[in-house]
Amino acid sequence: RQLCSSPLVSLSALDVVTMSTDNVEAEAAADICCASCGIAGVDDVKLKKCDACDLVHYCSDECQQEHSPKHEHLCKERAAELREELLFKQPESTHEGDCPICLLPLTLGNDLNVELVCCNKKICDGCFNAHQIKEDEEQVENPWLQDSCPLCRHHRPLSDAEVDAFTRRRIEANDPVALREVGNDGSVEGDYVKAFQYWSRAAELGDAEAHHHLGSVMYWEDGEGEGVVEKDEKKKIYHLEEASIRGHPIARRNLGIVDLSNSNEGRRFERAIKHFIIAANLGDEESVDMIKQIHEMGAISIELYAEAVRGYNAAVDATKSPERE
């Protein structure tokens, strides 16, 4: 078998992986061979990265397991750094995304968006109204267009029975939006076992809103959901972070509030401000209010508050169009 030809081969595997993460050249050299046995990733030898840290490679599960005690400390450090970078990266858009017709960002909340049950997509009310006007004009010649979906062109379910039938089909297809909505129904009905189960399934499929529901203490306060799920601060933070990474501004604001309440712990205050700024840039007005209050207390500069206002205004302006007015 061929071992790494890098000068680093003379070092032990432990020497390589315990080098500072700042030493990019050393990390790159370590990546070309198995961190445990030193075999090079050539010919039919396929190396796989450590999923957690992306710093080292292994040729087999056995080598990874054998090397784990030596690599664990560095791995956890780098994994935490990567998680932090991901968490504080400004999302390109909110979890709502863009309207698939006009391609403008959807507004936050459901007041100005239309949920299409047939395909579980959202469009803005401007595009939905335009579709209805066109539908009314054309249905004389094409009666089948009446009550059609502007996206999938199927008949839009109008009765409760039709909605239930479509929802069941979407759940069978493991659609995260349908799963989350059934969880929402369970919460409204007081069936918290149902809510937790369906939210959990939707969250596993990457649904930001489901992560937010699972992470929001409001759903489990005052005895609500008692006995359904054990309160776990780490899991709460995890779900809020997952929702935030996916562009959920309210989950992001809630993370800021958590950090602000623990701001006596060094850099937690700076983290809180970052969360509020990111949420403001996504169009969350309450995050702007939080920054304003902190500024009025003299804890942050007027420039930082102005930055939040500009970000908020830009996010709101991006959702506007004549059709939505």
matplotlib code that plots the C-alpha trace (Angstrom):
import matplotlib.pyplot as plt

x = [0.0, 1.2, 1.7, 1.6, 4.6, 4.2, 7.0, 4.3, 4.4, 7.4, 5.1, 2.7, -0.9, -1.5, 1.1, -0.8, -4.3, -3.3, -1.8, -3.6, -6.6, -5.0, -2.2, -4.0, -1.1, -0.8, -4.5, -4.4, -1.5, -3.2, -6.3, -4.5, -4.0, -5.7, -5.2, -4.9, -2.8, -1.3, -2.4, -2.7, -5.9, -4.8, -5.8, -8.6, -8.2, -11.1, -10.8, -13.7, -13.7, -14.6, -18.2, -18.0, -14.9, -13.8, -10.2, -9.0, -9.7, -10.0, -9.7, -12.2, -14.6, -12.1, -9.4, -11.8, -12.9, -9.3, -8.2, -11.3, -9.7, -6.8, -9.0, -11.9, -10.8, -9.7, -12.8, -15.2, -13.3, -13.5, -17.1, -18.1, -16.3, -18.1, -21.4, -20.8, -19.9, -23.0, -25.3, -24.1, -24.1, -26.8, -29.4, -30.2, -33.9, -36.4, -37.7, -40.8, -38.6, -39.8, -43.1, -42.6, -44.5, -43.3, -40.0, -40.2, -39.7, -42.8, -43.9, -43.6, -46.7, -49.7, -51.8, -50.4, -49.6, -51.8, -51.2, -52.0, -53.2, -53.0, -49.2, -48.3, -46.7, -47.1, -47.6, -48.2, -51.7, -50.8, -50.1, -53.1, -55.4, -54.0, -54.6, -58.2, -58.8, -57.3, -59.2, -62.5, -61.7, -60.8, -63.2, -65.9, -63.9, -62.1, -64.5, -61.9, -59.8, -62.3, -60.7, -57.4, -54.1, -51.9, -48.9, -49.8, -53.0, -55.0, -58.4, -57.9, -59.6, -62.3, -64.4, -63.1, -63.3, -61.2, -58.6, -58.4, -57.9, -55.1, -53.5, -53.5, -51.9, -49.2, -48.5, -48.1, -45.6, -43.7, -44.3, -42.8, -45.3, -48.3, -46.7, -46.1, -49.7, -51.1, -48.9, -50.3, -53.8, -52.9, -51.6, -54.8, -56.9, -54.9, -53.5, -49.9, -48.7, -49.9, -48.4, -45.0, -44.9, -45.8, -43.5, -40.7, -41.2, -41.3, -38.2, -36.3, -37.1, -35.7, -38.8, -37.8, -41.2, -41.4, -38.0, -39.3, -42.4, -40.3, -37.8, -40.4, -41.1, -44.5, -45.9, -45.0, -45.6, -48.2, -48.7, -49.4, -48.1, -47.2, -45.9, -45.6, -42.0, -39.5, -38.2, -34.7, -32.8, -30.2, -32.8, -34.7, -31.6, -30.8, -34.2, -34.1, -30.7, -31.8, -34.8, -32.5, -30.0, -32.9, -33.9, -36.6, -36.5, -38.6, -36.5, -33.5, -35.0, -35.7, -32.1, -31.1, -33.4, -31.9, -28.4, -29.4, -30.8, -27.4, -25.4, -23.4, -21.6, -19.0, -19.7, -23.3, -24.3, -22.4, -24.1, -27.5, -26.9, -25.8, -29.0, -31.1, -29.2, -29.7, -33.4, -33.8, -32.2, -34.8, -37.6, -38.4, -39.7, -39.6, -35.8, -35.4, -37.4, -35.1, -32.0, -33.6, -34.2, -30.7, -29.4, -31.5, -29.9, -26.6, -25.3, -24.8, -24.0, -26.4, -24.6, -25.5, -29.1, -29.1, -27.7, -30.6, -33.1, -31.6, -31.6, -35.2, -36.4, -34.5, -36.1, -39.6, -39.1, -38.0, -41.4, -43.4, -44.8, -47.8, -49.6, -49.4, -50.7]
y = [0.0, 3.6, 5.9, 9.7, 11.2, 14.4, 15.4, 15.1, 11.3, 11.4, 12.8, 10.6, 10.8, 12.4, 15.1, 15.9, 16.2, 18.0, 20.9, 24.3, 24.6, 27.9, 26.0, 25.6, 24.0, 21.3, 20.6, 20.3, 17.9, 15.8, 15.6, 13.6, 10.4, 8.4, 10.1, 6.8, 4.4, 6.9, 5.2, 7.6, 8.1, 6.8, 4.1, 2.1, 3.6, 5.9, 8.2, 9.8, 13.0, 13.2, 14.4, 16.6, 18.6, 18.2, 18.3, 14.7, 11.6, 7.9, 4.9, 2.8, 2.8, 0.8, 3.4, 6.2, 4.3, 3.6, 7.2, 8.7, 9.1, 11.1, 13.2, 13.8, 17.1, 18.8, 17.5, 19.0, 22.3, 22.5, 21.3, 24.0, 26.6, 25.4, 25.4, 29.0, 30.1, 28.5, 29.9, 33.5, 33.5, 35.9, 33.8, 34.9, 34.9, 34.0, 30.5, 31.6, 31.9, 33.7, 33.6, 31.0, 33.1, 36.7, 35.6, 38.4, 37.5, 36.3, 38.5, 37.2, 35.6, 34.3, 37.4, 38.3, 34.8, 32.1, 28.4, 26.1, 22.9, 20.8, 21.2, 22.7, 25.7, 29.4, 32.3, 36.0, 37.3, 39.6, 36.6, 34.7, 37.7, 38.0, 34.4, 34.6, 37.6, 35.7, 32.6, 34.5, 35.9, 32.5, 30.1, 31.0, 29.2, 26.8, 25.8, 23.4, 26.4, 27.3, 27.0, 25.7, 26.0, 28.7, 26.3, 22.7, 23.4, 20.8, 21.6, 23.5, 21.6, 23.8, 21.6, 20.2, 16.6, 17.6, 19.4, 16.3, 14.0, 16.1, 16.4, 12.6, 12.2, 14.7, 13.1, 9.7, 11.4, 12.6, 16.2, 18.3, 21.1, 18.8, 17.1, 20.4, 21.6, 18.5, 19.1, 22.7, 21.3, 19.0, 22.0, 23.9, 20.9, 20.4, 17.1, 17.7, 14.1, 14.5, 18.0, 16.8, 13.7, 15.5, 18.5, 16.1, 14.3, 17.6, 18.9, 15.7, 16.6, 20.1, 22.2, 25.5, 26.2, 22.8, 23.4, 26.7, 25.1, 22.5, 25.1, 27.6, 27.4, 29.1, 25.7, 24.1, 26.8, 26.8, 23.1, 23.0, 19.7, 18.5, 14.9, 14.9, 15.9, 16.6, 20.1, 20.2, 23.5, 22.0, 20.6, 23.9, 25.8, 23.2, 23.5, 27.3, 27.3, 24.9, 27.2, 30.3, 28.7, 28.2, 31.8, 31.9, 35.4, 34.8, 31.8, 34.0, 36.7, 34.1, 33.0, 36.7, 36.9, 33.7, 35.1, 38.5, 36.9, 35.3, 38.4, 38.3, 35.4, 37.4, 37.3, 36.3, 40.0, 40.3, 37.1, 38.5, 41.7, 39.6, 37.6, 40.7, 42.3, 39.1, 38.9, 42.7, 42.1, 39.4, 41.9, 41.2, 44.5, 43.3, 42.7, 46.3, 47.3, 45.2, 46.9, 50.3, 49.6, 48.4, 51.5, 53.7, 52.0, 53.1, 49.6, 49.9, 52.7, 54.7, 53.4, 49.8, 50.7, 52.6, 49.5, 47.4, 49.9, 50.0, 46.2, 46.0, 48.6, 46.9, 43.5, 45.0, 47.0, 43.8, 42.3, 45.2, 45.3, 47.1, 43.8, 43.3, 46.7]
z = [0.0, -0.7, 2.3, 2.1, 0.5, 2.4, 4.9, 7.5, 7.2, 9.5, 12.1, 14.0, 13.2, 16.6, 15.8, 12.6, 14.0, 17.1, 15.2, 15.5, 13.2, 12.2, 10.4, 7.0, 5.3, 7.9, 7.7, 3.9, 4.1, 6.7, 4.5, 1.8, 3.8, 6.5, 9.8, 11.6, 9.4, 7.0, 3.8, 0.8, -1.0, -4.4, -6.9, -5.3, -1.8, -1.1, 1.9, 3.6, 5.6, 9.2, 9.0, 12.1, 11.5, 7.8, 9.0, 8.5, 6.3, 7.1, 4.9, 6.9, 9.8, 11.8, 11.4, 12.3, 15.5, 16.4, 16.0, 17.7, 21.2, 19.7, 17.4, 19.6, 21.3, 18.0, 16.2, 18.8, 18.7, 14.9, 14.7, 17.1, 15.0, 11.8, 13.6, 14.7, 11.2, 9.8, 12.6, 12.1, 8.3, 7.0, 5.2, 1.6, 2.4, 5.1, 5.5, 3.5, 0.4, -2.8, -4.6, -7.4, -9.8, -9.4, -7.7, -5.1, -1.4, 0.3, 3.2, 6.8, 8.2, 6.4, 6.0, 2.5, 1.3, -0.1, 0.8, -2.1, -0.4, -3.6, -4.0, -0.6, -2.1, -1.1, -3.5, -2.8, -2.8, -5.7, -8.0, -6.7, -7.4, -10.9, -11.5, -10.4, -12.7, -15.6, -14.6, -14.7, -18.1, -19.6, -18.0, -20.5, -23.2, -20.8, -18.0, -16.6, -15.5, -12.8, -9.3, -10.8, -9.0, -10.6, -10.1, -10.6, -12.6, -10.6, -9.2, -5.9, -3.1, -1.6, 0.7, 4.0, 2.5, -0.5, 1.7, 4.0, 1.0, -0.4, 3.0, 3.4, 0.1, 0.9, 4.3, 2.5, 0.3, 3.4, 2.6, 5.4, 5.0, 5.3, 8.3, 10.0, 9.3, 10.8, 13.9, 14.0, 14.0, 16.9, 18.9, 18.3, 19.3, 22.4, 21.1, 22.0, 21.4, 17.8, 17.5, 18.8, 16.6, 13.3, 14.1, 14.8, 11.5, 9.6, 11.4, 10.4, 6.8, 7.3, 7.8, 9.5, 10.9, 12.5, 14.1, 15.4, 16.9, 18.7, 20.0, 21.1, 24.9, 24.3, 23.2, 26.5, 29.1, 31.8, 31.8, 28.1, 26.7, 30.2, 30.1, 26.3, 26.0, 28.6, 28.6, 27.4, 27.1, 24.8, 22.4, 22.5, 21.5, 18.8, 17.2, 17.3, 15.7, 13.0, 12.2, 12.3, 9.9, 7.5, 7.7, 10.4, 11.8, 14.9, 15.9, 15.3, 17.6, 20.2, 20.2, 20.7, 23.7, 25.2, 24.7, 26.0, 29.2, 29.7, 28.7, 31.9, 30.4, 28.4, 24.6, 24.9, 24.6, 21.3, 20.1, 21.0, 19.0, 16.0, 16.1, 16.3, 13.3, 11.2, 12.1, 11.3, 7.9, 7.3, 8.0, 11.6, 13.1, 16.7, 16.4, 15.3, 18.4, 20.6, 19.1, 19.6, 23.3, 23.8, 22.1, 24.3, 27.3, 25.9, 25.3, 21.6, 19.1, 17.0, 14.0, 14.9, 15.4, 12.0, 10.4, 11.7, 10.5, 7.0, 6.8, 7.9, 5.5, 2.6, 3.5, 3.6, 0.4, -1.4, -0.8, -2.4, -5.9, -7.5, -7.7, -4.0, -3.1]

ax = plt.figure().add_subplot(projection="3d")
ax.plot(x, y, z, "-o")
ax.set_aspect("equal")
plt.show()
